[in-house]
Structures are given as structure tokens and as C-alpha cells.
């Protein structure tokens, strides 16, 4: 998994994620997601989670993997194999 920082229109630093299809499937199966504020992985979140509190940074910016995919914050990369 790779994470890329960008600055949104409000001037906040946010993260986008690049995962292989295998990494994405693993996150989806394990109820995983990511915090778009700090880039940390989160587990135990619903696939359509929006705005859950992040255990790492405290911001309410944790989203489920499927929600992030729909919003364009996750890009599926080709597997290297």
C-alpha cells in the first residue's frame, strides 16, 4: 500500500491510497479502512463508514475501504506478481 498526501480546497492535508486488489480485498474482509487526515489504517469499521474517530490522530476522518473506493481516495493498482 502506498499513501499520497495532497491539500484539499480548504487547505487541509489529506491522503489518498494505492492498493493492489489483494490488499483491497483483505481490508474489505477485515472491516478495514483508513484515516484520510493522517493516513493510518483502521480496523473494525463498517465498509460504508464515514467520519469515524481516528485512534492515531483523533480526527473524525476514518472511512471504510468501500466508501473510500467510491469517493476516489483508493486507487487499485496492478499486482506485482
Backbone as a ProteinNet text record, in pm:
[ID]
protein_1_A
[PRIMARY]
XXXXXXXXXXXXXXXXXXXXXXXXXXXXXXXXXXXXXXXXXXXXXXXXXXXXXXXXXXXXXXXXXXXXXXXXXXXXXXXXX
[TERTIARY]
82.5	0	87.7	49.4	116.8	15.2	63.5	-20.6	39	-47.2	-2.7	-75.5	-1.4	-62.3	-100.8	-208.5	-247.1	-316.6	-330.8	-400.6	-534.3	-642.3	-775.9	-807.3	-924.4	-962	-967.2	-990.5	-995.6	-856.3	-752.3	-616.4	-573.3	-651.5	-620	-541.9	-441.4	-365.8	-449.3	-463.1	-539.5	-457.1	-500.6	-428	-515.9	-452.7	-512.1	-427.7	-486.5	-419.5	-418.5	-307.3	-295.2	-275.6	-369.7	-365.7	-375.5	-317.1	-339.8	-479.4	-531.3	-664.3	-663.4	-550.2	-539.3	-543.1	-469.9	-470.8	-609.8	-675.9	-811.2	-906.4	-899.8	-986.5	-962.5	-836.7	-803.3	-863.9	-850.7	-908.5	-1060	-1122.6	-1268.2	-1314.9	-1245.3	-1282.6	-1262.2	-1161.2	-1126.8	-1192.9	-1292	-1357.3	-1254.5	-1170.7	-1065.8	-1102.7	-1032.1	-1047.1	-922	-929.8	-815.5	-861.4	-769.7	-792.3	-735.7	-819.4	-771	-694.6	-700	-626.1	-480	-453.6	-315	-260.2	-346.3	-300.9	-291	-329.1	-320.7	-434.2	-402.2	-504.7	-588.5	-714.3	-805.9	-880.2	-910.6	-984.7	-1104.9	-1204	-1327.1	-1424.8	-1414.1	-1506.7	-1592.4	-1713.7	-1804.8	-1754.2	-1786.9	-1741.3	-1786.5	-1904	-1955.3	-1936.7	-1842.8	-1817.8	-1775.6	-1823.3	-1788.7	-1766.4	-1651.3	-1626.4	-1608.5	-1557.8	-1527.9	-1404.6	-1392	-1276.3	-1152.1	-1040.5	-913.6	-842.1	-797.6	-724.7	-586.1	-530.9	-396.2	-393.5	-478.1	-472.1	-591	-698.4	-814.6	-917.1	-883.2	-979.5	-1088	-1203	-1315.8	-1309.4	-1202.6	-1177.7	-1148.7	-1197.8	-1180.5	-1299.8	-1270	-1372.1	-1346.2	-1451.5	-1438.6	-1378.5	-1319.3	-1249.7	-1342.7	-1463.2	-1554.9	-1597.8	-1619	-1655.3	-1541.9	-1418.2	-1303	-1286.7	-1312.8	-1304.9	-1407.4	-1528.6	-1634.1	-1602.8	-1538.3	-1506.4	-1377.8	-1306.5	-1184.2	-1059.4	-1066.5	-949.6	-867.1	-920.4	-844.4	-839.5	-718	-695.2	-641	-695.7	-649	-536	-418.5	-300.6	-288.7	-216.1	-191.6	-101.5	-129	-45.5	91.2	192.3	329.1	363	320.5	347	350.5
-117	0	124.3	220	348.8	455.8	560.1	672.8	799	884.3	1009.8	1124.8	1225.4	1342.9	1444.9	1517.5	1630.4	1732.4	1852.8	1957.3	1982.9	1975.3	1995.9	2144.9	2176.5	2315.7	2398.8	2334.3	2404.2	2420.9	2374.3	2387.9	2279.3	2172.1	2061.6	1954.4	1898	1787.9	1661.3	1589.7	1464.7	1358.9	1234.2	1121.9	1045.6	998.2	902.4	776.2	663.9	536	455.4	387	296.7	156.1	67.4	-69.7	-165.2	-282.2	-387.3	-442.8	-518.6	-577.4	-672.3	-739	-829.2	-751.2	-639.4	-555.8	-499.8	-455.7	-402.3	-510.2	-630	-739.9	-773.2	-773.4	-801.3	-695.2	-568.6	-462.1	-474.8	-502.3	-514.6	-631.5	-743.7	-862	-841.2	-764.3	-742.9	-617.1	-563.9	-439.4	-329.3	-310.5	-210.4	-83.2	19.7	149.1	229.8	359.2	446.5	582.2	650.2	789.1	876	959.4	1044.8	1164.8	1188.6	1300	1264.2	1144.8	1109	992.5	918	809.2	674.5	665.3	539.2	444.5	315.3	213.1	199.2	164.3	142.5	13.2	-59.7	-184.7	-182	-263.2	-266.4	-158.1	-112.6	-11.1	-72.6	-30.4	-79.6	-39.1	-116.7	-83	55.5	99.7	230.6	337.1	312.4	405.8	542	646.1	783.9	862.6	923.6	1015.6	951.9	829.1	767.2	835.7	831.3	890.1	804.6	870	802	782.3	660.2	631.2	693.5	723.9	780.8	932.6	1001.9	1148.6	1215.6	1140.3	1195.6	1262.8	1284.5	1348.5	1249.6	1300.2	1217.1	1199.6	1134.6	1121.3	977.9	879.5	739.6	697.4	637.2	589.4	442.7	367.7	228.3	216	100.2	79	98.7	46.3	58.8	203.6	274.6	416.6	497.2	468.4	538.7	508.9	385.3	348.9	428.4	436.1	510.9	660.1	714.3	856.9	891.7	790.6	816	830.8	793.8	800.8	674.4	567.3	444.5	418.3	392.1	354.3	212.2	126.1	-12	-18.8	-62.2	-75.4	-219.1	-239.1	-374.1	-447.7	-576.3	-659.9	-678.8	-686.9	-707	-853.6	-935.1	-1076.3	-1144.3
0	0	0	-82.8	-85.5	-47.7	17	53.7	-6.4	-57.4	-118.5	-50.8	-8.2	53	-52	-23.7	-107.2	-17.7	-66.2	8.5	-58.4	20.9	-36.4	-50.4	-99.8	-124.3	3.1	117	245.7	307	237.4	286.1	382.8	396.1	486.1	411.2	476.5	418.4	432.3	321.6	319	247.6	258.8	200	102.2	-5.4	-98.2	-89	-124.7	-105.4	-234.7	-258.6	-373.3	-318.2	-348.9	-300.8	-418.3	-402.8	-501.4	-476.3	-570.1	-549.9	-430.8	-406.5	-292.1	-160.9	-154.7	-34.2	-8.3	-115.6	-100.3	-47.9	-105.5	-61.9	84.8	125.4	265.6	357.8	320.5	402.1	408.6	296.9	293.4	380.1	373.2	451.9	600.8	638.1	779.1	836.4	766.1	808.3	830.5	730.2	738.4	665.3	699.7	635	659.8	632.6	650.7	699.8	768.9	808.2	697.1	637.9	529.6	583.7	715.9	775.5	799.6	857.4	891.9	810.2	739.2	654.6	722.9	849.2	922.6	885.2	887.2	864.4	990.4	972.1	1084.1	1058.2	1163.8	1151	1243.2	1210.8	1289	1248.3	1123	1072.4	962.3	954.3	851.8	713.4	609.3	473.4	427	473.8	433	542.1	634.5	744.5	691.3	760.2	725.1	853	865.2	975.6	1111.6	1116.8	1246.4	1304.5	1437.9	1504.8	1482.6	1454.5	1432.9	1566.6	1591.9	1715.1	1714.8	1598.4	1589.8	1604.1	1526.6	1526.6	1594.3	1619	1687.5	1597.5	1472	1381.4	1340.2	1307.7	1262.7	1111.9	1065.7	922.7	880.4	957.2	919.7	834.9	719.9	627.6	597.2	573.2	535.1	396.2	368.1	240.8	121	127.1	13.2	-7.2	100.8	91.9	28.9	69.8	13	-135.4	-175.1	-316.6	-397.4	-346.1	-414.9	-423.7	-321.9	-317.8	-392.3	-442	-517.3	-432.6	-304.5	-217	-220.6	-280.1	-301.3	-452.1	-498.4	-637.9	-634.9	-719.7	-728.1	-829.9	-783.3	-868.9	-915.8	-1022.1	-1071	-974.4	-958.1	-871.1	-933.2	-848.1	-895.7	-878.7	-968.1	-949.8	-1077.3
[MASK]
+++++++++++++++++++++++++++++++++++++++++++++++++++++++++++++++++++++++++++++++++

